[in-house]
């Protein structure tokens, strides 16, 4: 499939953004079963060395890629859409993956989610260590 596609991106209809103790979060409004695609997001690819300040708190890790000079570079992904609003939990119910064929970030449930439940991803140990913080 071409990266240029007329297929609409998925955004699950039973999600809302609402205030929470972290500022804002993504919540289920109805039951959402495990293995359900929540959102397909376009994203901005940012070189690790160019990510700093508050932007660094909203980027996701991507696999390494070769740039045009054939040198290895590490990239981050800044999801556009609701992808930047998922908060962290060690016991998360959502994960993401990079659809390299369509160059999208895809969020999906890994557990059944009940109405009113917040959708969480796990930022990973490195995210917390690089900020000298612990999950709270």
N, C-alpha and C positions, 0 to 999 in steps of 0.2 A: 504494500500500500504506500502511496506517495505521502510525504509529509504534508503536502497541500491536499486537504481533503474537505469535502463539503459535509462530512458527517458531524452532527452537532456534538459538543462535549457533554458529558454526563454531569449533572448536579442533582443529587438525590432530593426528592421533593419533601422528605420528612426530616429536614434539618433547619435549624434557625441559629442565628447568632444572638447571644444574650449576655448581659452583664454577669460576672462571676468574681470570685475573690482574686483572680489574676488579671482583671480588667474586663476582657470579653472572652467568650469561648463558643464552641460549636456544640449544640445540643440536639438530641433526637426528639421529635414531636410525636412519633409513633414507634412501634416495634420495628427494629431493623435487624434482620438476621445476620449471623456471621457470614463472611465471604461475600458481602454486598459492596459494590462500588459506590462510594459516596460522592466523589468528585474527580474529574479529570481537569487538571490545571495547566494552562500555559505557564511558562516560567522564564525568568531571566537567568542566563548563565553568567556567573561572576567568578573571575579568577580569585583564588584564595587570597592572594596578596593584595587584591583590590577591595576585599571585604573588611570593613572596619566600622567602629561606632555602633549605632543602634541597628544598622542593617545586619550586622553580624549575628544578632539575636534572632533573626527571622529566616536565615538561610538553612538549607538542608544539604547534606553531603551528596555528591554525585561521584560516580566512578571517575578515575583519571582518564584523560583523553590526550591524544597527541594534537598539538596545535600545528599551524601551517609550517612552522620552522622545524617540525618533527621533534621538538623538545617536550618532555613529559611535563604536564601542568595539572594541578589539582583545581577542580572547579567546585563551586557551590551553586545551588539552585535557589532562587528566590521565587516561590510559587506566587502566581497571580490568582486572585480569587480567594476562596476561603481557606486555602492551604496554609496561609500565614497565621491563621487564628486558632489552629488546634493547639491546645496546651499540653504540657507534659504530665505523665503519670508513670511510675514504675510498673504498675498494673494497668497497662494501656489496653484499649479495645479496638484500636485503629492502627494501621501501618500504611506506609507509602512505598511505591516503587517507581522507577523511571522507565516509562514505555519508550525505549530507544527508537523503535520504528516510527512512532508519531511524535517523538520528542515532547512528551507530556509527563507530568507528575500525577500519579494516580493514587488516591486515598481509598482504602477499603477497610471494612470491619474484619476483625479476627475473632470476635466474640459476638453473641447476641447482645443487642442494646435495647434497653427499655425506654419508654417515653419519659422525657425529663432528664435522662442520663446524659452527662457530658461525654463527648467524644474526645479521647485523649490519644496522643502518640507518645512514644518514648524517645526523648531527644538523644539518648545514649550517654554513656559515661564520659566520652571525650568532650561533648558539648559542655558539661558541667565543669570538668577539669580545666578546660581552657579559659574559663571565667572565674576560676577559684571559688566556685559556689557548690552547694549541695542541693539536691532536689528538696523543695519545701512545700 
